[in-house]
Amino acid sequence: MKEFDYVIIGGGCAGLSLAYELDLHQKLSSKTLAIIEPRKEYLRDKTWSFWKVSPHNFEDCVRKNWKEFSIKKPSSSKVIRCDNFPYQSIDSGLFYNKIINKLNKNKNIEFFKNISDLNIKNSFIFNSVPSLRNTSSNLWQHFYGVEIETNEDFFDDGIVDLMDFNCDQRNSVHFFYVLPFAKNKAMIETTWLSKQDLSLKDYESQIKNYINSLGIKNYKINFKEEGAIPLFYPDNTGEKNKINIGTAGGMTRLSTGYTFLNIQDHSKFIRKNLSNIEKARKFELKIKYKFLDKIFLKVLERNPEKMPNIFYKIFNGYTDSTIKFLSNKSSIIEDILIILKMPKWIFLKSLFN
Ligand SMILES: Cc1cc2nc3c(=O)[nH]c(=O)nc-3n(C[C@H](O)[C@H](O)[C@H](O)COP(=O)(O)OP(=O)(O)OC[C@H]3O[C@@H](n4cnc5c(N)ncnc54)[C@H](O)[C@@H]3O)c2cc1C
């Protein structure tokens, strides 16, 4: 059986981002890498969006940049400019193509379907397969979206609707998310922050009703996306000669689900420390974000009806600081500014309970 210096388990976002980063910086010219990925072919399956707070390798896979986004709740709405940190959407189809084409040119990199095809005894492992307990007490960000094309121009393609709370909440937290790629093309997602409750999963009718409520009559669906992001950390533990990456490595920001840029930062960290990776410190999201997100999710669980107002308030003033906070790039002063915007009493109650 073949042996490799490095093995990446899972050739998804984190596995491929890491392989690309290593290949790009010539870390695989004298070392070998195996990527274990069971999927038969790489097709577009996700849309990764985020505020661009740091550079990444995939600018050429960005489908669109926006400099404005909106938050809507019953009775009010606001548009927020984000010139310094544009909101970007990456097309996973372009991302997979770009990386696979590059990796295929390196004879030191090979893809396998099963780990049992290799001898991994002496390899360093990067694992991106999360071990998740789907217990009834866990919160998820679960969603379903369709990319539609309308007959006539309908959307303002300069503004992302980040959260539209004008919808049925069902004692939970529910909003619609609209990414207008063109005046006649948009990704529309119904998003829930809740336990995995089957009664909330009539996604298709939620989407249909929402599109109707916007006044769109004639449209066709070009693409569908369904997913669930765990708002808790997976059980994967680090072992000797093994590092967890991606969702498995705790790269998801639990209050928002944003993971893509954290994966890129983690890949850079591994590349820089590769020669001494066994001894390098563990790369983690800062403890302050983990602590604040834990309280935030407790508040969310106990007070779902208050969340539209809370999300709305987070974007009251100092919006660059808010974006940096939500993207884990804020300073202490900026953290304090965000904390001061929150309703004190319910956050204190959740902190001490
Ligand atoms: C639909 C969807 C949309 C998202 N949108 C955003 C977004 O807009 N912005 C953002 O920041 N984050 C987003 N996320 C969160 C996060 O960025 C993604 O989940 C991202 O794909 C995580 O990367 P990953 O490598 O950890 O997992 P994945 O990309 O899921 O990769 C894991 C890989 O492991 C493979 N695999 C599974 N089982 C095995 C096995 N036994 N052995 C070997 N390989 C295996 C899978 O086939 C897969 O390719 C989204 C998540 C989902 C599900």
Ligand as a Chemical Component Dictionary entry (heavy atoms), coordinates in Angstrom:
data_LIG
# 
_chem_comp.id                   LIG 
_chem_comp.type                 NON-POLYMER 
_chem_comp.pdbx_formal_charge   0 
_chem_comp.three_letter_code    LIG 
# 
loop_
_chem_comp_atom.comp_id 
_chem_comp_atom.atom_id 
_chem_comp_atom.alt_atom_id 
_chem_comp_atom.type_symbol 
_chem_comp_atom.charge 
_chem_comp_atom.model_Cartn_x 
_chem_comp_atom.model_Cartn_y 
_chem_comp_atom.model_Cartn_z 
_chem_comp_atom.pdbx_ordinal 
LIG C1  C1  C 0 -24.920 24.615 2.017 1  
LIG C2  C2  C 0 -23.924 25.357 2.872 2  
LIG C3  C3  C 0 -23.689 26.715 2.652 3  
LIG C4  C4  C 0 -22.748 27.405 3.439 4  
LIG N1  N1  N 0 -22.555 28.733 3.223 5  
LIG C5  C5  C 0 -21.595 29.389 3.926 6  
LIG C6  C6  C 0 -21.343 30.765 3.674 7  
LIG O1  O1  O 0 -22.060 31.416 2.902 8  
LIG N2  N2  N 0 -20.311 31.358 4.323 9  
LIG C7  C7  C 0 -19.516 30.687 5.217 10 
LIG O2  O2  O 0 -18.567 31.264 5.746 11 
LIG N3  N3  N 0 -19.782 29.397 5.514 12 
LIG C8  C8  C 0 -20.797 28.738 4.893 13 
LIG N4  N4  N 0 -21.039 27.408 5.169 14 
LIG C9  C9  C 0 -20.267 26.783 6.263 15 
LIG C10 C10 C 0 -18.897 26.240 5.792 16 
LIG O3  O3  O 0 -18.166 27.253 5.149 17 
LIG C11 C11 C 0 -19.054 25.077 4.850 18 
LIG O4  O4  O 0 -19.750 24.057 5.470 19 
LIG C12 C12 C 0 -17.710 24.531 4.369 20 
LIG O5  O5  O 0 -17.979 23.702 3.274 21 
LIG C13 C13 C 0 -16.989 23.760 5.467 22 
LIG O6  O6  O 0 -15.844 23.166 4.937 23 
LIG P1  P1  P 0 -15.357 21.720 5.398 24 
LIG O7  O7  O 0 -14.203 21.371 4.558 25 
LIG O8  O8  O 0 -15.246 21.707 6.871 26 
LIG O9  O9  O 0 -16.586 20.755 5.050 27 
LIG P2  P2  P 0 -17.017 20.266 3.597 28 
LIG O10 O10 O 0 -16.830 21.358 2.613 29 
LIG O11 O11 O 0 -18.372 19.693 3.776 30 
LIG O12 O12 O 0 -15.980 19.124 3.249 31 
LIG C14 C14 C 0 -15.961 17.872 3.890 32 
LIG C15 C15 C 0 -15.619 16.843 2.805 33 
LIG O13 O13 O 0 -15.472 15.575 3.424 34 
LIG C16 C16 C 0 -15.996 14.596 2.539 35 
LIG N5  N5  N 0 -16.294 13.402 3.347 36 
LIG C17 C17 C 0 -17.431 13.094 4.007 37 
LIG N6  N6  N 0 -17.292 11.911 4.643 38 
LIG C18 C18 C 0 -16.027 11.468 4.402 39 
LIG C19 C19 C 0 -15.288 10.335 4.806 40 
LIG N7  N7  N 0 -15.806 9.411  5.609 41 
LIG N8  N8  N 0 -14.019 10.210 4.368 42 
LIG C20 C20 C 0 -13.450 11.146 3.585 43 
LIG N9  N9  N 0 -14.118 12.271 3.173 44 
LIG C21 C21 C 0 -15.387 12.443 3.577 45 
LIG C22 C22 C 0 -17.207 15.266 1.932 46 
LIG O14 O14 O 0 -17.570 14.648 0.710 47 
LIG C23 C23 C 0 -16.707 16.685 1.763 48 
LIG O15 O15 O 0 -16.161 16.912 0.491 49 
LIG C24 C24 C 0 -22.015 26.719 4.446 50 
LIG C25 C25 C 0 -22.304 25.371 4.688 51 
LIG C26 C26 C 0 -23.246 24.704 3.923 52 
LIG C27 C27 C 0 -23.546 23.264 4.256 53 
# 
loop_
_chem_comp_bond.comp_id 
_chem_comp_bond.atom_id_1 
_chem_comp_bond.atom_id_2 
_chem_comp_bond.value_order 
_chem_comp_bond.pdbx_ordinal 
LIG C1  C2  SING 1  
LIG C2  C3  SING 2  
LIG C2  C26 DOUB 3  
LIG C3  C4  DOUB 4  
LIG C4  N1  SING 5  
LIG C4  C24 SING 6  
LIG N1  C5  DOUB 7  
LIG C5  C6  SING 8  
LIG C5  C8  SING 9  
LIG C6  O1  DOUB 10 
LIG C6  N2  SING 11 
LIG N2  C7  SING 12 
LIG C7  O2  DOUB 13 
LIG C7  N3  SING 14 
LIG N3  C8  DOUB 15 
LIG C8  N4  SING 16 
LIG N4  C9  SING 17 
LIG N4  C24 SING 18 
LIG C9  C10 SING 19 
LIG C10 O3  SING 20 
LIG C10 C11 SING 21 
LIG C11 O4  SING 22 
LIG C11 C12 SING 23 
LIG C12 O5  SING 24 
LIG C12 C13 SING 25 
LIG C13 O6  SING 26 
LIG O6  P1  SING 27 
LIG P1  O7  DOUB 28 
LIG P1  O8  SING 29 
LIG P1  O9  SING 30 
LIG O9  P2  SING 31 
LIG P2  O10 DOUB 32 
LIG P2  O11 SING 33 
LIG P2  O12 SING 34 
LIG O12 C14 SING 35 
LIG C14 C15 SING 36 
LIG C15 O13 SING 37 
LIG C15 C23 SING 38 
LIG O13 C16 SING 39 
LIG C16 N5  SING 40 
LIG C16 C22 SING 41 
LIG N5  C17 SING 42 
LIG N5  C21 SING 43 
LIG C17 N6  DOUB 44 
LIG N6  C18 SING 45 
LIG C18 C19 SING 46 
LIG C18 C21 DOUB 47 
LIG C19 N7  SING 48 
LIG C19 N8  DOUB 49 
LIG N8  C20 SING 50 
LIG C20 N9  DOUB 51 
LIG N9  C21 SING 52 
LIG C22 O14 SING 53 
LIG C22 C23 SING 54 
LIG C23 O15 SING 55 
LIG C24 C25 DOUB 56 
LIG C25 C26 SING 57 
LIG C26 C27 SING 58 
# 
